Amino acid sequence: MKSTCMTRRFGCASVLAAALMAAVPLSVRAQAQPLQEITYLLPAPGTLPAFGPWMLAQAKGYYKAEGLDVKFVAARGGVDVAKQVGAGNAVIGGAIGDTPIIARAQGIPVKAVAVLGAGSLMQLVSHKEERIESPRELKGKTVTVLAYTDTTYYALLGMLSKVGLTKNDVNIQAAGPAGVWQQFAAKKAVAMAGVPDWTVMVMDAGSQVDILPADVYFKSMAQAILASDETIQKNPQLIQKLVRATLKGMRDIMANPKDAAAVYVKHVPVHQGKEASMQKTFEMFNQYVYAKQKVPGLMDEARLAELQKFYVTNGVVPKEVPVKDLYTNQFVGK
């Protein structure tokens, strides 16, 4: 009698092929398939160290392991990212955790699907000799910010409000992405509403600084990943893949900033020779932004609700929307 496999050789061949395929790791199988091209909008050029998690995820093949070919494109700030994502011009984008508050007020249907850290992206950075220990001491003095429409500016206003000051009590100068730290480094301002990238640049230029995290006074947020309501509903698997890969990049920075800096500089050659500065920047992100998040990517709903109240009270947005419309945690912790 012939064996079953001899009489059903084609069926057995199929079973064998399936068994062999099952033995191949998922990441390898994903790369064997044609990669899905994805446009990922960032609020500023991807060469900025603030986008380290995204660049590491790309450099280490985390997106490819998910079957994705991610192309980063710079938009004109977080609100512009929200508009483009909401309009369907990109399926995913980067901004700040606060951004959906502004976007929803303009009728843009986007949510934050992950927040990269429990801290605020913004810190109040001052010259050490100025001895600025509280936002209260900024009264009558010059402070630089990126722009009057940037969330770091709103974080500064939030800090001032906690000590009874308004924007009229301080000379706030919108200096642009280079001027914000260059004018501060040149001592044309006593402080800046800074982020770790700029702080390290100032320190490398020889300045001695004091750093006051924004969230000591005002609970602004870290960077966030944005997606539209439609994509979240119709293609949640895609959002899951993008969130999972990006958070891996953040975790690599948290686990070993020195190794992460080496990989990052190799992938972003504009920073060639600046491994030490990148390591310092990543360490600062770990300390002030990424740390203390119970679950990587998790949105703090109470914090977001408090922020929305501030935006409404200060006339940035006309009214509150349900907080659940601003975010979802369905893609984190997986």
N, C-alpha and C positions, 0 to 999 in steps of 0.2 A: 504494500500500500504506500502511495506517495504521501509525503508529509503534508500537513495543512499549508505550510508556507510554500511548498512546491506547487500546490494546486491553486493557491491564492497569492501568487508571488507579487502581484501588483498591490494588493491590499496590504501585504506584509511590508512591502517597500515603503508605503505611505506611513505605516505605524512606526517603522524604523526612523524615517525622516523626521517625524514629529518628535520622537524620543530624543533624537540628536539635537533638534532645535531647542527643546526644553532644557537641555544641558548647557546651552549657550547663555551666558549672563545677559540680562535685559539690556544693559548699557551697550553691549556689543551688537545685539539684535537691532537696537534703535539706530546705531550708526550704519548698519547694513542696509537699512531702508533709506529712501530719499528723505533728506531733512526738510522739515517745513520751515519756510522762510518767514521770519517775524521781524517787523519794525518795532523797535523799543524806543520810545521817545524819552529823552532826558531833558531836564529843565535848563541845562547848561552843557558846555562841551564835556564829553566823556573823559577827557584827559585830566579833569580835576580829581585830586585824590579822594574827594568826598564820594566819588563813584567807585571806590575800591572794591566793594562787594560784587558789583556788576562785572567789573573788568576781571576779577579773579574767577568768577563763575564762567566767563568766556575763555579765559586763558587755560583753566584746568579742565575744560571740556564738559562742564556740568550741564550746560544747555544742550550740547550735542548728545549727551547721554540720555536726555529727555526727548531726543528726536527733533531738536530745533536748531535752526541756523539763525541766530539773533544778530540783527544789524542795528547799531545804536545811532540815533539821529538827534541832534540838539534842537530843542525848541526855544522859545523866548520866555523862559520862566515857567513855574509850576502851573499857573492859571492857564497859560497857553497850552501846556501839555494836557490839562483837563479838558479844554475845549476840543482839541484834536482827537483825544480818545473818545470823548462823548459823541463826537460827530462821526466816529467810525473810521477815521483816517489812520488810526493805529489801534491795535488791540490792547496795548499795555503802555504804561508810562510811569515816570518818576516825578515826585513832587515832595511836599511836606505833609505830615499827618493832618495839618490844619486845612490844607487846600480844598478838600471836599466841602467845607463850610462855605467858602467863597464861591465855589463852582455851583453848588446846589442853589444858592441864592440867585444865580444867573440862569437857572433852569438847565444846567448841564448835568446829565444823569450819570454821574460817576461815583464810585465808592473807593475808599482805601481798602485794599485786600491784604496788606501787611505793613507793619511799621518797623523800621530797622533800628530798634533800641528803645529803652524806657526813658532815656534822657532827652533833653532839648538839643537840637542841632546848634542853637545859638548860645554863646557865652559872652558876657560883658568883659572885655579885655582892656585893661588900663595900664599905663606906665607905672612901674613900681614906685617911683619917687612921688607920684601924685597921691598915693595912699588912699585910693578909692576903696572903701570897705562896704559901701552901700550905694544904691542908685540915688539916694538922697543927696549925695555929695557931687552929683553931676549938675546941679542947679547952676545955670549961668555959664556952663562950660560947653565946649565943642565935642561932639561925638559923631563919628562917621558910620554910615550904614550903606548897604549895597544900593538900595532904591526905596522910594517911599511906598512902593507897592509890593515889596518883598516881605515874606513872612518873618524874616529876622528883624525887620523894622517894627512889625506889630508886636513881636516878642519884647523889643525894647520899650515900646509904649506900655506893654503889660507890666514890665518891671517897674517903670516909673509910677504907674497908677497905684501900685502896692505901697508906695511911700508918699502918696499925696501929690505927686508931680504930674504935669501934662507935657505934651510936646512943646508948648509955648514957654516952658521953664528951662528948656535946654536948646542949645544951638545944634540941631541935628542936620548933618550934611550928607546928602545922597551923592556918593562919590564913584559909583560903578564898581565892577568886579576887581579892578586893579587898584583904583584910588582908595577904596575902602580901607585897605591895609597899608598902602604906600603913604597916604597922608598921615595915618596914625604913626607909622614907623618914623616919618619925618618930623614928628611931634607938632603937627598942625592941628592935632586933636588930642585930648587927654585920654580918650577911650574909643573903642569901636564895638559895634554889635557884630561880633566875629563868629567864625566857625573854625574848627581845628586846622583846616588847610591854611587859612590866613594867619592864624596864631603862630604856627611853625615858621611861616615865611618871615614874620616880624622878628621872631626869636633868632632865626638864621641871619637876619640883617643886623643883629647885635643888640636888640632891645631887651630889657629886663621887664617882665610883665607880671601882673596879677590877674588871675582868672576867677571870675564870679559866675558860676553856672546860672543860666536864666531860670531854671526850675527851682532854685532856692526861693525865688520870689514869684515866678509866674510859670505855670506848667504848659509851656509851648511844647512842640513835638519834634521828633526825629524825622528823617526821610521816610517816605512811604511809597508803596507801589499802588498805582491806580488802574482800575479797569471800569468799563462801562457796565451799566445794569444789563444791557442786552447780551454782552459777551459772558458775563457771570452766569446768566440764565441759560444761554444757548450752548456755551462751550466751556463749562467749568473745568474740564480736564486740562485744557490749554493753560488756563490761569494757574491751576495747581502745579503744573510742570514749571512755569516761569517763577512762581513764588518759591517752590522747593529749591530750584537751582540757585536763585539769588541768595536765599538765606544760607545756603551752604558756603557761599563766598564770604558772607558776614561771619559765620562761625569759624572759618579759617583764619580770619584776621584776629578774632578774639582768642583763638587757641595759640597762635604763634605769629605775632606781628612782624618778627624779623624775617621768617621764611616767606610770609605773605608779601612783605615789601620787595623781596628779591624777585618773586614771581611777577608782581605787579610792574616793577620797573622794566623787566624784560618784555612784558606785553605792551607797555605804554612807553616806547623809547624816548619820548620827549623828556622823560625824567631820568634819562641815563646818567649814572654816576651819583644819583641822589638817594641811594638806598637808605642811608642813615636818616635823612629828612623824612622819607616815606615811613620808615619804622616809627619815628617820633610822632608823625601824624596819626598813624594807625593806633599807637598807644594812647594818644589823646582821645581818639574816637572811642576806644575801649573804655577809658575812664569816665568820660563825660556823656557819651551818647549811647553806646551799645549795652553797657553794663546794667545789671539788675532787672532785666526783662525775664519774667518767670518762664514764659514760652517764647522762643524767638519768633518775632513777627506779630505778636499779640497786641491788638488795640485795647487801650484802657478806656472803656466807655465813659466812666465818670469824669476822667480828665478831658475827654473830647467834649462832653456836655458843658463843662465849665468854660472851656475855650469858646464855644459857640455863644454863650452868654456874654463874654467879653466882646466878641466881634459885634454883637447886636447892640450892646450898650454904647460902644464907641462909634457906631454908625458905619462900620465896615460892611455889614450886611443888614438888610431891612428887618428881617424877622427870623425866628428860629424855625428849623424843620425838625421832624422826628430824628433823634440821634441814630436810630437804626438805619436810616436812609444814607448815613454818611460813611458806613464801614460794614465789613463782614469779617468774622474770624474763621470762616469755614475752611480756609486754605492753609491755616497755620497749625503747627503741632502734628503734621502728617508727613 
